[in-house]
Amino acid sequence: MSAATPALSVVIPAYNSRDLLRESLRAFAGQEAADPFEVVVVDDGSSDGTGDMVAALQAEGPFAEGRPGLRLVRTANRGRSGARNLGAGEARAPVLLFMDADVRPTPGLLAAHLRHHAGAGRVGVQGRTLQHPSTLVTPFMRAPYLLPDLTVRRRRRLSPLHVVTRNFSVSADAFRQVGGFDEAFTGYGWEDIELGLRLAQAGTALHYEPDALAYHYHIQTLDDVLPKLRQAGAGAVYFWRKHGRPLWLGLFLELHPALLPLKWLIFRTELVTRLVRRLLPWAERREILALCNECYTHLLWKAYYAGVWEAMAAERARPRRAEEART
């Protein structure tokens, strides 16, 4: 590997994330990786000066010296999948590492990823991402972390259902073989798991590496997240349809027709929601986090199913509109 050719390209899509991204890029400048690497930032139509901040950093400190290389790609807003594909197309390294603008690597993250890519073969590596303690400043931010994450992740033969591309590396050849991210996922959610599923089906070995540790620094509110869950509901319908509506995937996405009558009763009617909306302010004032978490979870699922039913209604209407157009 020559000095001019990076061993790994970090691809970061960024939309109106100037301040969070600045600190993430500075953390990449402090990496302990022995191999050369580059960072490719895709400014996805930001209006807050994200791209200008990256351009200024290119002339600062280790970036100005080329250690690591920092490259900026500007585009009109394409969504996360489109921005990542654009960045991957600009990347020069044989290994791609997808990160998010609000995720900061610990010093050994790149080295931990690269250990898995040292041999032959096509490999995907899921790193570990934790919420940084400094962000746990509201009941909404603290409530999900009352209990430890007990998800079982195999170090080898990781399930594609555990792929999260805010800290995921993959052989560039394997990524291009499956066509990259599906840009039909224009909103929030599922594009990473769907990519992981296609990678696994194509024979890419998926690994889990907890030493590839990063921290998530974004402080969000319930109102920030509700629209994302609505988008995720719509994306889930597309995901299931794209892969032939298998039973296991319908159950995983919780939108199989056998589940929907109960989901409709709980989330479409106001039977439970009225109580939740009355309880939540009371629980937040007293910081009863377990009760807060139950209320937040209900409202987030309600938003998810709003997206599901909207997408299903649009899907049913599509053949009718096509028939009307023919007549």
PETAPE-V759157 format. One record per residue. RES is the residue in three letters. OMEGA is omega in radians with two decimals (none if undefined). Layout:
res->RES omega->OMEGA
res->RES omega->OMEGA
This chain:
res->MET omega->-3.11
res->SER omega->-3.13
res->ALA omega->-3.09
res->ALA omega->-3.08
res->THR omega->-3.14
res->PRO omega->3.06
res->ALA omega->-3.06
res->LEU omega->3.05
res->SER omega->3.03
res->VAL omega->-3.13
res->VAL omega->-3.08
res->ILE omega->2.97
res->PRO omega->-3.07
res->ALA omega->3.07
res->TYR omega->3.13
res->ASN omega->-3.09
res->SER omega->-2.99
res->ARG omega->-3.00
res->ASP omega->3.10
res->LEU omega->-3.11
res->LEU omega->-3.14
res->ARG omega->-3.12
res->GLU omega->3.09
res->SER omega->3.13
res->LEU omega->3.10
res->ARG omega->3.07
res->ALA omega->3.08
res->PHE omega->3.11
res->ALA omega->-3.14
res->GLY omega->-3.12
res->GLN omega->-3.13
res->GLU omega->-3.07
res->ALA omega->3.10
res->ALA omega->-3.10
res->ASP omega->3.10
res->PRO omega->3.10
res->PHE omega->3.09
res->GLU omega->3.06
res->VAL omega->3.12
res->VAL omega->3.12
res->VAL omega->3.06
res->VAL omega->3.08
res->ASP omega->-2.96
res->ASP omega->3.09
res->GLY omega->-3.11
res->SER omega->3.09
res->SER omega->-3.06
res->ASP omega->-3.13
res->GLY omega->3.13
res->THR omega->-3.10
res->GLY omega->3.13
res->ASP omega->3.09
res->MET omega->3.13
res->VAL omega->3.12
res->ALA omega->3.10
res->ALA omega->3.13
res->LEU omega->3.13
res->GLN omega->3.14
res->ALA omega->-3.02
res->GLU omega->2.95
res->GLY omega->-3.07
res->PRO omega->3.11
res->PHE omega->3.12
res->ALA omega->-3.13
res->GLU omega->3.13
res->GLY omega->-3.13
res->ARG omega->-0.03
res->PRO omega->3.01
res->GLY omega->3.10
res->LEU omega->-3.10
res->ARG omega->-3.10
res->LEU omega->3.04
res->VAL omega->3.12
res->ARG omega->3.14
res->THR omega->2.91
res->ALA omega->-3.04
res->ASN omega->-3.12
res->ARG omega->-3.01
res->GLY omega->-3.01
res->ARG omega->-3.11
res->SER omega->-3.13
res->GLY omega->3.14
res->ALA omega->3.12
res->ARG omega->3.11
res->ASN omega->3.12
res->LEU omega->3.11
res->GLY omega->3.10
res->ALA omega->3.11
res->GLY omega->3.12
res->GLU omega->-3.05
res->ALA omega->-3.09
res->ARG omega->-3.00
res->ALA omega->3.09
res->PRO omega->3.10
res->VAL omega->3.09
res->LEU omega->3.04
res->LEU omega->3.13
res->PHE omega->3.09
res->MET omega->3.05
res->ASP omega->-3.06
res->ALA omega->-3.08
res->ASP omega->-3.12
res->VAL omega->-3.11
res->ARG omega->-3.14
res->PRO omega->2.89
res->THR omega->-2.97
res->PRO omega->-3.07
res->GLY omega->-3.02
res->LEU omega->-3.08
res->LEU omega->3.13
res->ALA omega->3.13
res->ALA omega->3.08
res->HIS omega->-3.02
res->LEU omega->3.11
res->ARG omega->-3.10
res->HIS omega->-3.08
res->HIS omega->-3.07
res->ALA omega->-3.11
res->GLY omega->3.10
res->ALA omega->3.07
res->GLY omega->-3.12
res->ARG omega->-2.97
res->VAL omega->2.92
res->GLY omega->-3.06
res->VAL omega->3.07
res->GLN omega->3.04
res->GLY omega->-3.11
res->ARG omega->3.11
res->THR omega->3.12
res->LEU omega->3.02
res->GLN omega->-3.10
res->HIS omega->-3.10
res->PRO omega->-3.09
res->SER omega->-3.13
res->THR omega->-3.05
res->LEU omega->-2.95
res->VAL omega->3.14
res->THR omega->3.06
res->PRO omega->-3.13
res->PHE omega->3.14
res->MET omega->-3.06
res->ARG omega->-2.97
res->ALA omega->-3.10
res->PRO omega->-3.04
res->TYR omega->3.07
res->LEU omega->-3.13
res->LEU omega->3.11
res->PRO omega->3.07
res->ASP omega->-3.10
res->LEU omega->3.13
res->THR omega->3.11
res->VAL omega->3.11
res->ARG omega->3.13
res->ARG omega->3.10
res->ARG omega->3.05
res->ARG omega->-3.10
res->ARG omega->3.09
res->LEU omega->3.07
res->SER omega->3.06
res->PRO omega->3.10
res->LEU omega->3.11
res->HIS omega->3.14
res->VAL omega->3.08
res->VAL omega->-2.95
res->THR omega->2.91
res->ARG omega->3.07
res->ASN omega->-3.02
res->PHE omega->3.09
res->SER omega->-3.10
res->VAL omega->3.04
res->SER omega->-3.10
res->ALA omega->3.12
res->ASP omega->-3.14
res->ALA omega->3.13
res->PHE omega->-3.10
res->ARG omega->3.12
res->GLN omega->-3.09
res->VAL omega->3.07
res->GLY omega->3.09
res->GLY omega->3.12
res->PHE omega->3.07
res->ASP omega->-3.06
res->GLU omega->3.00
res->ALA omega->2.99
res->PHE omega->-3.08
res->THR omega->-3.14
res->GLY omega->-3.07
res->TYR omega->2.89
res->GLY omega->2.94
res->TRP omega->-3.11
res->GLU omega->-3.12
res->ASP omega->3.10
res->ILE omega->3.13
res->GLU omega->3.04
res->LEU omega->3.13
res->GLY omega->3.12
res->LEU omega->3.13
res->ARG omega->3.08
res->LEU omega->3.14
res->ALA omega->3.13
res->GLN omega->3.13
res->ALA omega->3.07
res->GLY omega->3.08
res->THR omega->3.11
res->ALA omega->3.14
res->LEU omega->-3.13
res->HIS omega->3.01
res->TYR omega->-3.11
res->GLU omega->-3.12
res->PRO omega->3.10
res->ASP omega->3.05
res->ALA omega->-2.94
res->LEU omega->3.03
res->ALA omega->3.12
res->TYR omega->3.11
res->HIS omega->-3.02
res->TYR omega->-3.04
res->HIS omega->3.03
res->ILE omega->-3.09
res->GLN omega->3.05
res->THR omega->3.07
res->LEU omega->-3.13
res->ASP omega->3.05
res->ASP omega->-2.95
res->VAL omega->-3.10
res->LEU omega->3.11
res->PRO omega->3.10
res->LYS omega->3.14
res->LEU omega->3.07
res->ARG omega->3.08
res->GLN omega->3.13
res->ALA omega->3.09
res->GLY omega->3.10
res->ALA omega->3.12
res->GLY omega->3.13
res->ALA omega->3.12
res->VAL omega->3.11
res->TYR omega->-3.14
res->PHE omega->-3.10
res->TRP omega->3.14
res->ARG omega->-3.11
res->LYS omega->-3.07
res->HIS omega->2.99
res->GLY omega->3.11
res->ARG omega->3.10
res->PRO omega->-3.11
res->LEU omega->-3.05
res->TRP omega->-3.11
res->LEU omega->3.06
res->GLY omega->3.09
res->LEU omega->3.13
res->PHE omega->-3.14
res->LEU omega->3.13
res->GLU omega->3.08
res->LEU omega->3.07
res->HIS omega->-3.10
res->PRO omega->3.12
res->ALA omega->-3.10
res->LEU omega->-2.91
res->LEU omega->3.10
res->PRO omega->3.11
res->LEU omega->3.13
res->LYS omega->3.11
res->TRP omega->-3.12
res->LEU omega->-3.06
res->ILE omega->-2.94
res->PHE omega->-3.11
res->ARG omega->3.06
res->THR omega->3.14
res->GLU omega->-3.05
res->LEU omega->-3.12
res->VAL omega->-3.00
res->THR omega->3.11
res->ARG omega->3.14
res->LEU omega->-3.13
res->VAL omega->-3.10
res->ARG omega->3.07
res->ARG omega->-3.09
res->LEU omega->-2.95
res->LEU omega->3.13
res->PRO omega->3.11
res->TRP omega->-3.13
res->ALA omega->3.13
res->GLU omega->3.14
res->ARG omega->-3.12
res->ARG omega->-3.13
res->GLU omega->3.01
res->ILE omega->-2.89
res->LEU omega->3.14
res->ALA omega->3.11
res->LEU omega->3.06
res->CYS omega->-3.09
res->ASN omega->3.10
res->GLU omega->3.13
res->CYS omega->3.11
res->TYR omega->-3.10
res->THR omega->3.12
res->HIS omega->-3.08
res->LEU omega->3.10
res->LEU omega->3.08
res->TRP omega->3.10
res->LYS omega->3.09
res->ALA omega->3.12
res->TYR omega->-3.09
res->TYR omega->2.99
res->ALA omega->3.07
res->GLY omega->3.11
res->VAL omega->-3.06
res->TRP omega->3.07
res->GLU omega->-3.13
res->ALA omega->3.11
res->MET omega->3.10
res->ALA omega->3.11
res->ALA omega->3.12
res->GLU omega->3.11
res->ARG omega->-3.10
res->ALA omega->-3.06
res->ARG omega->3.11
res->PRO omega->3.14
res->ARG omega->3.11
res->ARG omega->3.11
res->ALA omega->3.11
res->GLU omega->3.10
res->GLU omega->3.13
res->ALA omega->3.13
res->ARG omega->-3.11
res->THR omega->none
